[in-house]
Amino acid sequence: MSHELALVFLGFAAFQIKHYICDFILQTRYQFANKGFYGHPGGILHTGLHGLGSIPALLIFTRSPAAIGIIVVAEMVVHYHTDWLKETIDRRMKWTYSDAAYWWVFGADQLVHQFTYLAIIVIMTTGTFGL
């Protein structure tokens, strides 16, 4: 395996661990209950944790503060709006844990987050911020 490919796998693993910690361990009821209200500090706090958590993964690819800052802000914007949209859909449709559609939307939310990490890795390895 090449050094570059090993870094891609390491970076993806770092994003996966970060996502688990920020979405399932550090996320409080305050964050969870308020992500569906646009601009609420709970949702902003949740996204901020994700942004900070991404820094170690990004350091695998670059030491550029500018590159890290741009990617962190972009990820936070995508993550915030993805979570907000999921919560908004569930609330408007009145879907709960017992509805299959709730889980479809939850899965779509998680899929968008995973594709965000893939996009970041592609940008970091093939774009101007690359290895």
C-alpha positions as CSV (number, residue, x, y, z in Angstrom):
1,M,0.0,0.0,0.0
2,S,1.3,3.4,-0.9
3,H,1.9,6.1,1.7
4,E,-0.8,8.3,0.2
5,L,-3.4,5.5,0.3
6,A,-2.5,4.8,3.9
7,L,-3.1,8.4,4.7
8,V,-6.5,8.3,3.1
9,F,-7.5,5.3,5.2
10,L,-6.1,6.9,8.3
11,G,-7.9,10.2,7.6
12,F,-11.2,8.4,7.0
13,A,-10.8,6.5,10.2
14,A,-10.1,9.7,12.1
15,F,-13.3,11.3,10.6
16,Q,-15.3,8.2,11.6
17,I,-14.0,8.3,15.2
18,K,-14.7,12.0,15.4
19,H,-18.2,11.6,14.0
20,Y,-19.0,8.9,16.6
21,I,-17.7,11.0,19.5
22,C,-19.4,14.2,18.4
23,D,-22.7,12.8,17.3
24,F,-23.2,10.1,19.9
25,I,-21.0,10.7,22.9
26,L,-20.7,14.5,23.3
27,Q,-24.1,15.5,21.9
28,T,-26.2,16.6,24.8
29,R,-30.0,16.7,25.1
30,Y,-29.7,20.5,24.8
31,Q,-28.0,20.1,21.4
32,F,-30.2,17.4,20.2
33,A,-33.5,19.1,21.2
34,N,-32.6,22.4,19.5
35,K,-30.9,21.4,16.2
36,G,-34.2,21.8,14.4
37,F,-34.6,25.5,15.3
38,Y,-32.6,27.6,12.9
39,G,-29.9,29.6,14.6
40,H,-30.4,28.1,18.0
41,P,-27.2,27.9,20.1
42,G,-27.7,24.2,20.7
43,G,-27.3,23.4,17.0
44,I,-24.4,25.8,16.6
45,L,-22.6,24.3,19.6
46,H,-23.1,20.8,18.1
47,T,-21.6,21.9,14.8
48,G,-18.8,23.7,16.6
49,L,-17.8,20.4,18.3
50,H,-17.7,18.7,14.9
51,G,-15.6,21.5,13.5
52,L,-13.1,21.3,16.3
53,G,-13.1,17.5,16.2
54,S,-12.2,17.6,12.5
55,I,-8.9,19.4,13.1
56,P,-6.9,16.2,14.1
57,A,-8.2,14.4,11.0
58,L,-7.2,17.4,8.8
59,L,-3.8,17.5,10.3
60,I,-3.1,14.2,8.7
61,F,-3.3,15.9,5.3
62,T,-2.0,19.5,5.9
63,R,-0.5,21.8,8.4
64,S,-1.9,24.9,6.7
65,P,-4.1,26.9,9.1
66,A,-5.9,28.5,6.1
67,A,-6.7,25.1,4.5
68,I,-7.9,23.7,7.9
69,G,-9.9,26.8,8.6
70,I,-11.7,26.8,5.2
71,I,-12.5,23.1,5.5
72,V,-13.7,23.3,9.1
73,V,-16.0,26.2,8.3
74,A,-17.4,24.5,5.2
75,E,-17.9,21.2,7.1
76,M,-19.7,23.1,9.9
77,V,-22.1,24.8,7.4
78,V,-22.9,21.5,5.7
79,H,-23.3,19.6,9.0
80,Y,-25.5,22.3,10.5
81,H,-27.9,22.5,7.6
82,T,-28.0,18.7,7.2
83,D,-29.0,18.3,10.9
84,W,-31.4,21.2,10.8
85,L,-33.1,19.8,7.7
86,K,-33.4,16.3,9.2
87,E,-35.0,17.7,12.4
88,T,-37.3,20.0,10.4
89,I,-38.6,17.2,8.2
90,D,-39.2,14.9,11.2
91,R,-41.0,17.7,13.1
92,R,-43.2,18.8,10.2
93,M,-44.1,15.2,9.3
94,K,-44.5,14.3,13.0
95,W,-42.2,11.3,12.6
96,T,-40.9,9.6,15.7
97,Y,-38.6,6.6,16.5
98,S,-41.5,4.3,15.8
99,D,-41.9,5.4,12.2
100,A,-39.9,3.8,9.4
101,A,-39.6,7.2,7.6
102,Y,-37.9,8.6,10.7
103,W,-35.1,6.1,10.3
104,W,-34.9,6.7,6.5
105,V,-34.3,10.4,7.2
106,F,-31.9,9.6,10.0
107,G,-29.9,7.3,7.6
108,A,-29.9,10.0,4.9
109,D,-28.6,12.5,7.5
110,Q,-25.7,10.1,8.4
111,L,-25.0,9.4,4.7
112,V,-24.6,13.1,4.0
113,H,-22.2,13.4,6.8
114,Q,-20.2,10.4,5.5
115,F,-20.1,11.8,2.0
116,T,-18.9,15.1,3.5
117,Y,-15.9,13.3,4.9
118,L,-15.2,11.6,1.6
119,A,-15.4,15.0,-0.2
120,I,-13.0,16.5,2.3
121,I,-10.5,13.7,1.8
122,V,-10.8,14.0,-2.0
123,I,-10.2,17.8,-1.7
124,M,-7.3,17.3,0.6
125,T,-5.6,14.6,-1.5
126,T,-6.3,16.0,-5.0
127,G,-6.9,19.7,-4.7
128,T,-4.8,22.6,-3.8
129,F,-4.7,21.5,-0.1
130,G,-3.4,18.1,-1.1
131,L,-0.6,15.9,0.1
